[in-house]
Amino acid sequence: MSERPLEAIKRATKAADRAPHLRKKNRTGADTVDALDTTGFGGIYHHDGPYDATLAARNRDKRYAPVEAVKYGNMEALKATPRENVVDSLERHVPLQGTATIPPGEPDYSGRIMQYEEGADLMREEDAPGGPYKRWDHIKYHPNDLKGKGEPAYTIEEDLKHQKRLQGRSLNHTGRGFEMQPTTGRSTATTGKGGDATTVRPRSASLESAAAGPSGSSPRGKRLSDGIKRRIGSIRRRHDDI
C-alpha cells in the first residue's frame, strides 16, 4: 500500500461508490426541508443529517451498521423506561421520556417492577469507566457539589445563597418590612425599626369619602363651592348698582 498510494486511494474510492446507500435505488428521496433548497444544479437532492445513520440503506450489513454500535445502550435505555412512555413515543411520535426516572426494583405506573442495571455516574464517580469528566485531580470538591464547581467557589456561592435566604426571611419577621393595613381614619401610625411612630396618609378614595362626613362632601369641595358662590354674589351686586 505504501508503494502505490494512488492505487490504494482509487480502490477505496471505488469501494465507497459501491456502498449500498449510494446506489440509486437505495438513495433517500428529498423531503420537505430538502425542497426548500433551490440553489443546487439538477434539481433538489437529499441533505445528509444525523438521523441518516438509522436508515435501512446504512444498516444492511451488521458489521458496519451504525445502529449496531449503540444497540446495547438503546436496549438498556428501553429497559429503564416505563412501558407507557415507550408506547407514547411510538404511537404519538413524541420524544422518549422517563428513562431511569424510576429506580430499579421499584414498581412503575402500572405496578410492573423495573428490571435494569443502573450504570455508573460518568460525571462524578471516581471509579467510572473513563474517569469522571466533571472532576479534576488537583481540585477539591464538596460532597454536595454535583456540578463540579470546585472549592472554594462552591462554598462561597452556597454561603451567598444562604445569606440571601436569611435576608428574605428577615424582611417578613422584622421591622424592615412594612405591610399595608386597612385603616378607618385620615392617617395611621406605624412603628418602625427603632420604635419611632411614622404617620402614613391613606391613598384610597373610599377612605377620603368616608372621612368627608355624612354629607359626602370633602372640605376642599366645600371651599370651592363657597368661592363660586361669592363670585356669583359679587356679579349680582354689580348688576344691581348699574
C-alpha positions in Angstrom: 0.0 0.0 0.0 2.8 2.4 0.8 4.5 1.6 -2.6 1.5 2.6 -4.7 -0.7 5.0 -2.6 -2.6 6.3 -5.6 -3.9 2.9 -6.4 -5.0 2.4 -2.8 -6.9 5.7 -3.0 -8.6 4.6 -6.2 -9.6 1.2 -4.7 -11.0 2.9 -1.6 -13.0 5.4 -3.8 -14.3 2.6 -5.9 -15.4 0.6 -2.9 -17.1 3.7 -1.4 -19.0 4.2 -4.7 -20.3 0.7 -4.4 -21.8 1.3 -1.0 -25.4 0.2 -0.8 -26.7 3.6 0.4 -25.1 5.4 -2.6 -26.8 3.3 -5.2 -29.7 5.0 -7.0 -32.3 2.5 -5.8 -31.2 2.9 -2.2 -30.8 6.6 -2.1 -33.1 8.6 0.2 -35.5 10.8 -1.5 -35.8 14.5 -0.9 -38.1 15.6 2.0 -39.9 18.8 2.8 -36.7 20.5 4.1 -34.7 19.5 1.1 -37.3 21.0 -1.2 -36.5 24.5 0.3 -33.0 24.4 -1.1 -33.2 25.6 -4.7 -29.5 26.5 -5.2 -28.4 23.1 -6.4 -27.9 22.2 -10.0 -30.0 19.4 -11.4 -33.0 19.7 -9.1 -33.4 19.1 -5.4 -31.5 16.4 -3.5 -31.4 15.0 0.0 -29.1 16.7 2.5 -27.4 14.3 4.9 -28.2 14.7 8.6 -27.6 13.0 11.9 -30.6 10.7 11.6 -29.5 9.2 8.3 -27.5 6.7 10.3 -30.8 5.0 11.1 -31.9 4.5 7.5 -32.2 0.9 6.2 -29.7 1.6 3.4 -27.0 2.4 6.0 -27.7 -0.7 8.2 -27.8 -3.6 5.7 -24.6 -5.2 7.0 -24.4 -5.7 10.8 -20.6 -5.5 10.7 -20.7 -1.8 9.6 -24.2 -0.8 10.7 -24.2 2.5 12.8 -27.2 1.3 14.8 -25.4 -1.8 15.9 -22.8 0.4 17.7 -25.5 1.7 20.1 -27.7 -1.3 20.2 -26.7 -2.3 23.8 -27.2 1.2 25.1 -30.6 1.6 23.4 -31.8 -1.7 24.8 -30.8 -0.8 28.3 -32.5 2.6 28.0 -35.7 0.9 26.9 -35.5 -1.4 29.9 -35.2 1.6 32.2 -38.1 3.4 30.6 -41.7 2.8 31.7 -43.8 1.0 29.1 -46.3 3.8 28.9 -43.6 6.3 27.8 -42.4 3.9 25.1 -45.9 3.5 23.7 -46.3 7.3 23.6 -43.1 7.6 21.7 -44.1 5.0 19.1 -47.7 5.9 18.7 -47.8 9.6 19.3 -44.3 10.3 17.9 -43.1 12.3 20.9 -39.5 12.2 22.3 -38.8 9.3 24.6 -39.1 10.5 28.2 -38.9 9.0 31.7 -35.7 7.0 31.2 -34.3 5.9 34.6 -36.7 8.1 36.5 -37.9 5.0 38.4 -35.1 3.3 40.3 -34.5 -0.4 39.6 -36.6 -2.8 41.7 -39.4 -0.2 42.1 -42.9 -0.5 40.5 -43.8 1.6 37.5 -47.1 3.3 36.8 -48.9 0.0 36.1 -47.3 -1.9 39.0 -44.6 -3.7 37.0 -41.2 -4.0 38.6 -38.4 -2.1 36.8 -35.6 -4.6 36.0 -32.5 -2.9 34.7 -28.9 -2.3 35.8 -28.1 1.2 36.9 -24.8 2.3 35.3 -22.0 4.4 36.8 -22.2 8.2 37.1 -19.7 9.3 34.5 -19.8 12.8 35.8 -18.8 12.3 39.5 -17.9 8.7 40.3 -14.2 8.2 40.6 -14.3 4.5 39.5 -16.4 5.2 36.4 -15.1 3.9 33.1 -13.0 6.7 31.6 -13.0 8.7 34.8 -15.4 11.4 35.9 -15.2 14.2 33.4 -16.7 16.7 35.9 -13.7 16.2 38.3 -10.1 17.2 38.2 -7.3 15.6 40.3 -5.8 18.9 41.5 -9.2 20.4 42.7 -11.1 19.6 45.9 -14.8 19.1 45.7 -17.5 19.3 48.2 -19.7 16.2 48.7 -22.8 18.1 47.6 -21.1 19.7 44.6 -22.9 17.9 41.8 -22.0 20.3 39.0 -18.2 20.2 39.6 -17.7 23.9 40.6 -14.8 23.0 42.9 -13.6 24.6 46.1 -13.7 27.3 47.3 -16.2 28.5 44.6 -18.9 26.1 45.7 -18.7 27.0 49.4 -18.7 30.8 48.7 -21.7 30.5 46.3 -23.6 28.4 48.9 -22.9 31.0 51.6 -24.2 33.8 49.4 -27.3 31.9 48.7 -27.8 31.2 52.4 -27.4 34.9 53.3 -29.9 35.9 50.6 -32.4 33.4 52.0 -31.9 34.8 55.5 -32.4 38.4 54.3 -35.6 37.4 52.6 -37.0 35.8 55.7 -35.9 38.7 57.9 -38.0 41.1 55.8 -41.1 39.2 56.8 -40.3 38.9 60.5 -38.5 42.2 61.4 -39.4 45.9 61.3 -37.6 46.4 58.0 -40.6 45.4 56.0 -43.9 47.3 56.0 -47.3 45.8 55.2 -50.3 47.9 54.2 -53.1 47.6 56.7 -56.7 48.8 56.3 -57.5 52.0 58.2 -60.6 53.9 59.1 -59.2 57.4 59.7 -57.4 60.1 57.8 -54.0 58.8 58.9 -52.5 55.9 60.8 -49.3 55.4 62.8 -46.8 52.6 62.1 -43.9 51.6 64.2 -40.5 51.5 62.5 -37.4 49.6 63.4 -36.3 52.0 66.1 -39.7 52.2 67.7 -40.5 55.6 66.2 -44.0 56.2 65.0 -44.4 57.2 61.4 -47.6 58.8 60.1 -48.9 57.3 56.8 -51.6 59.1 54.8 -54.3 56.9 53.2 -54.3 56.7 49.5 -57.7 55.0 49.0 -60.5 57.1 47.6 -63.0 55.3 49.8 -61.2 56.4 52.9 -61.3 60.0 51.6 -65.0 59.9 51.1 -65.5 58.2 54.5 -63.6 61.0 56.2 -65.6 63.7 54.5 -68.6 63.3 56.7 -72.2 62.2 56.4 -73.0 64.6 53.6 -70.3 63.0 51.4 -68.6 66.4 50.6 -64.9 67.0 51.3 -63.6 70.2 52.9 -61.8 71.0 49.6 -65.1 70.7 47.6 -66.8 72.9 50.2 -64.2 75.7 49.9 -64.5 75.5 46.1 -68.3 75.9 46.1 -68.1 78.8 48.6 -65.7 80.6 46.3 -68.1 80.2 43.3 -71.0 81.5 45.4 -69.0 84.6 46.4 -68.2 85.3 42.8 -71.8 85.0 41.7 -72.9 87.2 44.5 -70.4 89.9 43.5 -71.6 89.8 39.9 -75.2 90.3 41.1 -74.3 93.3 43.3 -72.5 94.9 40.3 -75.5 94.4 38.1 -77.8 96.0 40.7 -75.6 99.0 41.0 -75.7 99.5 37.3 
